[in-house]
Amino acid sequence: MHTREEKLSAFGRLLDIMDCLREKCPWDHKQTNESLRANTIEETFELCDAILADDQDGICEELGDVTMHMVFYALIAQEKGRFDIADVCHRVCDKLVFRHPHVFPPADGTASQAEDVEQVLDQWEKLKQKEKQGHKTVLGGVPKSLPSLIKAYRIQDKARHVGFDWEKREDVWHKVKEEIAEFEAEVGKLDQQKAEEEFGDVLFSLINAARLYHINPDNALEHTNRKFIKRFNYLEATVKERGQQFSDLTLSEMDQIWEEAKRTDD
């Protein structure tokens, strides 16, 4: 591992390289916040892929790409006289200190009673509301552009911190069953919009159940996606090895190969 001085030197090297590229590279020179946005999203998802794969070398590389984007946005702002990378670092440091009074006691001597994870999270949400530029509503901090599944989890979690939650987590299953029944009642009708709304309620209730049982629904679904892809690739490869096409097999025959694929999961 590197020393503090080496880490600071490495970050300084990145700043120097970005300054040089911004001045001398035609592509880097023309970039704006708007043009970088899509690339930033892509880099973030690539980091997520590396994390799910537990690819440590990949995580290191993708973290570098994300860090480069952070520096790039700050450099663009610096050119416009708005802020620079030091402001970015100071802003997040000030925020971390303010939101962790149990670690960094305030100057007024106010003691924090947060002693476990749940208390820290509750305190975090309350302190966010007190910040000068804090959100005016409990759900105001949930980004509008978040993927729907993650957004549902975040708004439920934020509501929980102000006491809007089930008293016993087991009670959520009554809601799940109720929503499924309402969807089943609508799905056979001709009102597609109503059926879609009810299906959304089913998903929302299942995400709520996952939250209550400390399961991240996005991670859970992604693991299932990857498992399905692996099994389907096995199915497809087996069909090709036999010199066949999917149309040559019955559903029952494909299901037999699928069961073989399941046995290779471990």
CYANA upper distance limits for C-alpha pairs under 8 A (distance plus 0.5 A):
  2 HIS  CA      6 GLU  CA      6.29
  2 HIS  CA      7 LYS  CA      6.86
  3 THR  CA      7 LYS  CA      6.78
  4 ARG  CA      8 LEU  CA      6.75
  5 GLU  CA      9 SER  CA      6.59
  6 GLU  CA     10 ALA  CA      6.61
  7 LYS  CA     11 PHE  CA      6.81
  8 LEU  CA     12 GLY  CA      6.61
  9 SER  CA     13 ARG  CA      6.66
 10 ALA  CA     14 LEU  CA      6.95
 11 PHE  CA     15 LEU  CA      6.90
 12 GLY  CA     16 ASP  CA      6.72
 13 ARG  CA     17 ILE  CA      6.66
 14 LEU  CA     18 MET  CA      6.63
 14 LEU  CA     68 MET  CA      8.06
 15 LEU  CA     19 ASP  CA      6.68
 15 LEU  CA     71 VAL  CA      7.62
 16 ASP  CA     20 CYS  CA      6.77
 17 ILE  CA     21 LEU  CA      6.63
 18 MET  CA     22 ARG  CA      6.45
 18 MET  CA     71 VAL  CA      8.13
 18 MET  CA     72 PHE  CA      7.52
 19 ASP  CA     23 GLU  CA      6.91
 19 ASP  CA     75 LEU  CA      8.24
 20 CYS  CA     24 LYS  CA      6.51
 20 CYS  CA     25 CYS  CA      8.34
 21 LEU  CA     25 CYS  CA      5.47
 21 LEU  CA     28 ASP  CA      6.53
 21 LEU  CA     29 HIS  CA      7.70
 22 ARG  CA     26 PRO  CA      8.48
 22 ARG  CA     28 ASP  CA      5.62
 22 ARG  CA     29 HIS  CA      5.17
 23 GLU  CA     28 ASP  CA      8.35
 23 GLU  CA     29 HIS  CA      6.55
 24 LYS  CA     29 HIS  CA      7.61
 25 CYS  CA     29 HIS  CA      6.39
 26 PRO  CA     30 LYS  CA      6.93
 27 TRP  CA     31 GLN  CA      7.19
 31 GLN  CA     35 SER  CA      6.40
 31 GLN  CA     36 LEU  CA      7.07
 32 THR  CA     36 LEU  CA      6.67
 32 THR  CA     76 ILE  CA      7.61
 33 ASN  CA     37 ARG  CA      6.67
 33 ASN  CA     73 TYR  CA      6.92
 33 ASN  CA     76 ILE  CA      8.03
 34 GLU  CA     38 ALA  CA      8.38
 35 SER  CA     39 ASN  CA      8.29
 36 LEU  CA     40 THR  CA      6.61
 36 LEU  CA     69 HIS  CA      8.40
 37 ARG  CA     41 ILE  CA      6.87
 38 ALA  CA     42 GLU  CA      6.80
 39 ASN  CA     43 GLU  CA      6.61
 40 THR  CA     44 THR  CA      6.64
 40 THR  CA     66 VAL  CA      7.46
 40 THR  CA     69 HIS  CA      7.09
 41 ILE  CA     45 PHE  CA      6.85
 42 GLU  CA     46 GLU  CA      6.71
 43 GLU  CA     47 LEU  CA      6.76
 43 GLU  CA     62 GLU  CA      7.26
 43 GLU  CA     65 ASP  CA      7.11
 43 GLU  CA     66 VAL  CA      6.72
 44 THR  CA     48 CYS  CA      6.80
 44 THR  CA     62 GLU  CA      8.26
 44 THR  CA     66 VAL  CA      7.13
 45 PHE  CA     49 ASP  CA      6.68
 46 GLU  CA     50 ALA  CA      6.84
 46 GLU  CA     62 GLU  CA      7.14
 47 LEU  CA     51 ILE  CA      6.73
 47 LEU  CA     58 GLY  CA      8.04
 47 LEU  CA     59 ILE  CA      6.44
 47 LEU  CA     62 GLU  CA      5.57
 47 LEU  CA     63 LEU  CA      7.14
 48 CYS  CA     52 LEU  CA      6.73
 49 ASP  CA     53 ALA  CA      6.68
 50 ALA  CA     54 ASP  CA      6.51
 50 ALA  CA     55 ASP  CA      5.63
 50 ALA  CA     56 GLN  CA      7.87
 50 ALA  CA     58 GLY  CA      5.94
 50 ALA  CA     59 ILE  CA      5.82
 50 ALA  CA     62 GLU  CA      8.25
 51 ILE  CA     55 ASP  CA      6.80
 51 ILE  CA     56 GLN  CA      8.15
 51 ILE  CA     59 ILE  CA      6.68
 54 ASP  CA     59 ILE  CA      8.38
 55 ASP  CA     59 ILE  CA      6.52
 56 GLN  CA     60 CYS  CA      6.70
 57 ASP  CA     61 GLU  CA      6.82
 58 GLY  CA     62 GLU  CA      6.52
 59 ILE  CA     63 LEU  CA      6.40
 60 CYS  CA     64 GLY  CA      6.88
 61 GLU  CA     65 ASP  CA      7.09
 62 GLU  CA     66 VAL  CA      6.76
 63 LEU  CA     67 THR  CA      6.51
 64 GLY  CA     68 MET  CA      6.55
 65 ASP  CA     69 HIS  CA      6.90
 66 VAL  CA     70 MET  CA      6.90
 67 THR  CA     71 VAL  CA      6.83
 68 MET  CA     72 PHE  CA      6.58
 69 HIS  CA     73 TYR  CA      6.72
 70 MET  CA     74 ALA  CA      6.92
 71 VAL  CA     75 LEU  CA      6.59
 71 VAL  CA     85 ILE  CA      7.06
 72 PHE  CA     76 ILE  CA      6.81
 73 TYR  CA     77 ALA  CA      6.84
 74 ALA  CA     78 GLN  CA      6.57
 74 ALA  CA     83 PHE  CA      7.38
 74 ALA  CA     84 ASP  CA      5.59
 74 ALA  CA     85 ILE  CA      5.73
 74 ALA  CA     88 VAL  CA      7.91
 75 LEU  CA     79 GLU  CA      6.85
 75 LEU  CA     84 ASP  CA      6.75
 75 LEU  CA     85 ILE  CA      7.61
 76 ILE  CA     80 LYS  CA      7.20
 77 ALA  CA     81 GLY  CA      6.84
 77 ALA  CA     82 ARG  CA      5.81
 77 ALA  CA     83 PHE  CA      6.05
 77 ALA  CA     84 ASP  CA      6.81
 78 GLN  CA     82 ARG  CA      6.28
 78 GLN  CA     83 PHE  CA      5.64
 78 GLN  CA     84 ASP  CA      5.25
 78 GLN  CA     85 ILE  CA      8.47
 83 PHE  CA     87 ASP  CA      6.43
 83 PHE  CA     88 VAL  CA      8.06
 84 ASP  CA     88 VAL  CA      7.04
 85 ILE  CA     89 CYS  CA      6.76
 86 ALA  CA     90 HIS  CA      6.56
 87 ASP  CA     91 ARG  CA      6.38
 88 VAL  CA     92 VAL  CA      6.93
 89 CYS  CA     93 CYS  CA      6.60
 90 HIS  CA     94 ASP  CA      6.48
 91 ARG  CA     95 LYS  CA      6.71
 92 VAL  CA     96 LEU  CA      6.61
 93 CYS  CA     97 VAL  CA      6.71
 94 ASP  CA     98 PHE  CA      6.60
 95 LYS  CA     99 ARG  CA      6.56
 96 LEU  CA    100 HIS  CA      6.62
 97 VAL  CA    101 PRO  CA      7.28
 97 VAL  CA    103 VAL  CA      8.34
 97 VAL  CA    104 PHE  CA      6.42
 98 PHE  CA    104 PHE  CA      8.15
 98 PHE  CA    106 PRO  CA      8.26
 98 PHE  CA    127 LEU  CA      8.27
 99 ARG  CA    123 GLN  CA      8.11
 99 ARG  CA    124 TRP  CA      6.16
 99 ARG  CA    127 LEU  CA      6.59
 99 ARG  CA    128 LYS  CA      7.96
100 HIS  CA    104 PHE  CA      6.51
100 HIS  CA    105 PRO  CA      8.44
100 HIS  CA    120 VAL  CA      8.42
100 HIS  CA    124 TRP  CA      8.05
101 PRO  CA    105 PRO  CA      5.23
101 PRO  CA    106 PRO  CA      6.69
101 PRO  CA    111 ALA  CA      7.83
101 PRO  CA    112 SER  CA      6.35
102 HIS  CA    111 ALA  CA      7.66
102 HIS  CA    112 SER  CA      5.47
102 HIS  CA    113 GLN  CA      7.52
102 HIS  CA    114 ALA  CA      6.74
102 HIS  CA    115 GLU  CA      8.33
105 PRO  CA    109 GLY  CA      6.95
105 PRO  CA    110 THR  CA      7.35
105 PRO  CA    111 ALA  CA      7.11
105 PRO  CA    112 SER  CA      8.07
106 PRO  CA    110 THR  CA      6.51
106 PRO  CA    111 ALA  CA      8.30
113 GLN  CA    119 GLN  CA      8.43
114 ALA  CA    119 GLN  CA      5.41
114 ALA  CA    120 VAL  CA      5.78
114 ALA  CA    123 GLN  CA      7.66
115 GLU  CA    119 GLN  CA      6.89
115 GLU  CA    120 VAL  CA      7.51
116 ASP  CA    120 VAL  CA      6.73
117 VAL  CA    121 LEU  CA      6.73
118 GLU  CA    122 ASP  CA      6.69
119 GLN  CA    123 GLN  CA      6.54
120 VAL  CA    124 TRP  CA      6.53
121 LEU  CA    125 GLU  CA      6.92
121 LEU  CA    161 HIS  CA      8.19
122 ASP  CA    126 LYS  CA      6.91
122 ASP  CA    161 HIS  CA      5.85
122 ASP  CA    162 VAL  CA      8.39
123 GLN  CA    127 LEU  CA      6.58
124 TRP  CA    128 LYS  CA      6.73
125 GLU  CA    129 GLN  CA      7.24
125 GLU  CA    158 LYS  CA      7.97
125 GLU  CA    161 HIS  CA      7.36
126 LYS  CA    130 LYS  CA      7.38
127 LEU  CA    131 GLU  CA      7.05
128 LYS  CA    134 GLY  CA      6.15
128 LYS  CA    135 HIS  CA      7.76
129 GLN  CA    134 GLY  CA      5.75
129 GLN  CA    135 HIS  CA      6.47
129 GLN  CA    136 LYS  CA      7.33
129 GLN  CA    137 THR  CA      8.30
129 GLN  CA    138 VAL  CA      8.14
130 LYS  CA    134 GLY  CA      6.80
135 HIS  CA    140 GLY  CA      5.91
135 HIS  CA    141 GLY  CA      6.46
136 LYS  CA    140 GLY  CA      7.02
137 THR  CA    141 GLY  CA      8.34
138 VAL  CA    158 LYS  CA      7.28
138 VAL  CA    159 ALA  CA      7.65
139 LEU  CA    155 ILE  CA      6.66
139 LEU  CA    158 LYS  CA      7.15
139 LEU  CA    159 ALA  CA      8.04
142 VAL  CA    146 LEU  CA      8.25
142 VAL  CA    151 LYS  CA      7.48
142 VAL  CA    154 ARG  CA      7.42
142 VAL  CA    155 ILE  CA      7.31
143 PRO  CA    151 LYS  CA      8.21
146 LEU  CA    150 ILE  CA      7.01
146 LEU  CA    151 LYS  CA      6.04
147 PRO  CA    151 LYS  CA      6.51
148 SER  CA    152 ALA  CA      6.61
149 LEU  CA    153 TYR  CA      7.06
149 LEU  CA    207 ILE  CA      8.18
149 LEU  CA    217 PRO  CA      8.06
149 LEU  CA    218 ASP  CA      7.16
150 ILE  CA    154 ARG  CA      6.73
150 ILE  CA    217 PRO  CA      8.29
150 ILE  CA    218 ASP  CA      6.90
151 LYS  CA    155 ILE  CA      6.68
152 ALA  CA    156 GLN  CA      6.70
152 ALA  CA    204 PHE  CA      7.03
152 ALA  CA    207 ILE  CA      7.64
153 TYR  CA    157 ASP  CA      6.61
153 TYR  CA    207 ILE  CA      6.79
153 TYR  CA    208 ASN  CA      7.39
153 TYR  CA    211 ARG  CA      7.45
153 TYR  CA    217 PRO  CA      8.22
154 ARG  CA    158 LYS  CA      6.60
155 ILE  CA    159 ALA  CA      6.64
156 GLN  CA    160 ARG  CA      6.72
156 GLN  CA    208 ASN  CA      7.31
157 ASP  CA    161 HIS  CA      7.20
157 ASP  CA    211 ARG  CA      8.09
158 LYS  CA    162 VAL  CA      7.78
159 ALA  CA    163 GLY  CA      7.29
159 ALA  CA    164 PHE  CA      5.81
159 ALA  CA    165 ASP  CA      7.57
160 ARG  CA    164 PHE  CA      5.47
160 ARG  CA    165 ASP  CA      5.64
166 TRP  CA    171 ASP  CA      7.30
166 TRP  CA    172 VAL  CA      7.50
167 GLU  CA    171 ASP  CA      8.31
168 LYS  CA    172 VAL  CA      8.39
169 ARG  CA    209 ALA  CA      8.09
169 ARG  CA    212 LEU  CA      6.38
169 ARG  CA    213 TYR  CA      8.11
171 ASP  CA    175 LYS  CA      7.80
172 VAL  CA    176 VAL  CA      6.85
172 VAL  CA    205 SER  CA      8.05
172 VAL  CA    208 ASN  CA      8.09
172 VAL  CA    209 ALA  CA      6.60
173 TRP  CA    177 LYS  CA      6.60
173 TRP  CA    209 ALA  CA      7.80
174 HIS  CA    178 GLU  CA      6.59
175 LYS  CA    179 GLU  CA      6.63
175 LYS  CA    205 SER  CA      7.22
176 VAL  CA    180 ILE  CA      6.72
176 VAL  CA    202 VAL  CA      6.94
176 VAL  CA    205 SER  CA      5.88
176 VAL  CA    206 LEU  CA      6.83
176 VAL  CA    209 ALA  CA      8.48
177 LYS  CA    181 ALA  CA      6.64
178 GLU  CA    182 GLU  CA      6.79
179 GLU  CA    183 PHE  CA      6.68
179 GLU  CA    198 GLU  CA      7.39
179 GLU  CA    199 PHE  CA      8.40
179 GLU  CA    201 ASP  CA      6.68
179 GLU  CA    202 VAL  CA      5.68
179 GLU  CA    205 SER  CA      7.93
180 ILE  CA    184 GLU  CA      6.63
180 ILE  CA    198 GLU  CA      8.46
180 ILE  CA    199 PHE  CA      8.20
180 ILE  CA    202 VAL  CA      6.28
181 ALA  CA    185 ALA  CA      6.68
182 GLU  CA    186 GLU  CA      6.88
182 GLU  CA    198 GLU  CA      7.02
183 PHE  CA    187 VAL  CA      6.40
183 PHE  CA    195 ALA  CA      6.62
183 PHE  CA    198 GLU  CA      5.43
183 PHE  CA    199 PHE  CA      6.27
183 PHE  CA    202 VAL  CA      7.90
184 GLU  CA    188 GLY  CA      7.61
185 ALA  CA    189 LYS  CA      8.22
186 GLU  CA    191 ASP  CA      7.94
186 GLU  CA    194 LYS  CA      7.32
186 GLU  CA    195 ALA  CA      5.67
186 GLU  CA    198 GLU  CA      8.01
187 VAL  CA    191 ASP  CA      8.47
187 VAL  CA    192 GLN  CA      8.02
187 VAL  CA    195 ALA  CA      5.70
189 LYS  CA    195 ALA  CA      8.46
191 ASP  CA    195 ALA  CA      6.93
192 GLN  CA    196 GLU  CA      6.63
193 GLN  CA    197 GLU  CA      6.75
194 LYS  CA    198 GLU  CA      6.76
195 ALA  CA    199 PHE  CA      6.64
196 GLU  CA    200 GLY  CA      6.72
197 GLU  CA    201 ASP  CA      6.92
198 GLU  CA    202 VAL  CA      6.87
199 PHE  CA    203 LEU  CA      6.85
200 GLY  CA    204 PHE  CA      6.60
201 ASP  CA    205 SER  CA      6.61
202 VAL  CA    206 LEU  CA      6.76
203 LEU  CA    207 ILE  CA      6.63
204 PHE  CA    208 ASN  CA      6.70
205 SER  CA    209 ALA  CA      6.75
206 LEU  CA    210 ALA  CA      6.71
207 ILE  CA    211 ARG  CA      6.74
207 ILE  CA    217 PRO  CA      6.62
208 ASN  CA    212 LEU  CA      6.79
209 ALA  CA    213 TYR  CA      6.83
210 ALA  CA    214 HIS  CA      6.69
210 ALA  CA    215 ILE  CA      5.37
210 ALA  CA    216 ASN  CA      7.04
210 ALA  CA    217 PRO  CA      6.59
211 ARG  CA    215 ILE  CA      6.07
211 ARG  CA    216 ASN  CA      7.03
211 ARG  CA    217 PRO  CA      8.00
215 ILE  CA    220 ALA  CA      7.79
216 ASN  CA    220 ALA  CA      6.65
217 PRO  CA    221 LEU  CA      6.49
218 ASP  CA    222 GLU  CA      6.62
219 ASN  CA    223 HIS  CA      6.66
220 ALA  CA    224 THR  CA      6.90
221 LEU  CA    225 ASN  CA      6.61
222 GLU  CA    226 ARG  CA      6.69
223 HIS  CA    227 LYS  CA      6.63
224 THR  CA    228 PHE  CA      6.58
225 ASN  CA    229 ILE  CA      6.70
226 ARG  CA    230 LYS  CA      6.66
227 LYS  CA    231 ARG  CA      6.76
227 LYS  CA    265 ASP  CA      8.41
228 PHE  CA    232 PHE  CA      6.43
229 ILE  CA    233 ASN  CA      6.45
230 LYS  CA    234 TYR  CA      6.82
231 ARG  CA    235 LEU  CA      6.77
231 ARG  CA    258 TRP  CA      7.05
231 ARG  CA    261 ALA  CA      5.68
231 ARG  CA    262 LYS  CA      7.10
232 PHE  CA    236 GLU  CA      6.59
232 PHE  CA    258 TRP  CA      7.86
232 PHE  CA    261 ALA  CA      8.44
233 ASN  CA    237 ALA  CA      6.50
234 TYR  CA    238 THR  CA      6.56
234 TYR  CA    258 TRP  CA      8.32
234 TYR  CA    261 ALA  CA      6.51
235 LEU  CA    239 VAL  CA      6.75
235 LEU  CA    254 MET  CA      7.75
235 LEU  CA    257 ILE  CA      6.44
235 LEU  CA    258 TRP  CA      6.61
235 LEU  CA    261 ALA  CA      7.49
236 GLU  CA    240 LYS  CA      6.83
236 GLU  CA    246 PHE  CA      8.41
237 ALA  CA    241 GLU  CA      6.63
238 THR  CA    242 ARG  CA      6.85
238 THR  CA    257 ILE  CA      8.14
239 VAL  CA    243 GLY  CA      7.07
239 VAL  CA    244 GLN  CA      5.88
239 VAL  CA    245 GLN  CA      6.65
239 VAL  CA    246 PHE  CA      7.39
240 LYS  CA    244 GLN  CA      6.10
240 LYS  CA    245 GLN  CA      7.21
244 GLN  CA    248 ASP  CA      6.72
245 GLN  CA    249 LEU  CA      7.78
249 LEU  CA    253 GLU  CA      6.36
249 LEU  CA    254 MET  CA      6.87
250 THR  CA    254 MET  CA      6.85
251 LEU  CA    255 ASP  CA      6.56
252 SER  CA    256 GLN  CA      6.88
253 GLU  CA    257 ILE  CA      7.19
254 MET  CA    258 TRP  CA      6.67
255 ASP  CA    259 GLU  CA      6.72
256 GLN  CA    260 GLU  CA      7.03
257 ILE  CA    261 ALA  CA      6.79
258 TRP  CA    262 LYS  CA      6.83
259 GLU  CA    263 ARG  CA      7.07
260 GLU  CA    264 THR  CA      7.35
261 ALA  CA    265 ASP  CA      7.43
